[in-house]
Amino acid sequence: MSVLLVEDDPEDAALTIRALKRHNLTNHVQHAADGAEALDILRDGPMPRVVLLDLKLPKIHGFDVLKRVRDDERLRLLPVVVLTSSREDPDISRAYALGANSYIVKPVDFDQFTKAIGDAGVYWMLLNQTPVQVAH
């Protein structure tokens, strides 16, 4: 099982990876530090089980990454969870309009953040069933 984490902030990326590993939810976490790198990984690498996508990314914004994923026949059904600090209603609405499967606001508190990542990981990595077309 793998997760593609798309996060430009090194501290947030490290915390997310640590939280996923603490919950024993994944054997492999791929990390992309910007939207362009994320799209390269999705195009050329193995298909992750879920994408955790920040919105405010360098090179290609998270909304554009989400749109390109949904426009790509091979990636269209891939679960994408927006994991961001934005609580703004227009961002939430736009993410869902573009096809996000979930929208999680990053908690500021470390323990809350770890719990949120753990809860999301349990759902997306263990409970959620994906179509056969989405290879893992």
Beta strands, then each sheet from edge to edge (+ up, - down):
strand 1: 2-6
strand 2: 28-32
strand 3: 50-53
strand 4: 80-84
strand 5: 102-105
sheet 1: 2+ 1+ 3+ 4+ 5+
end
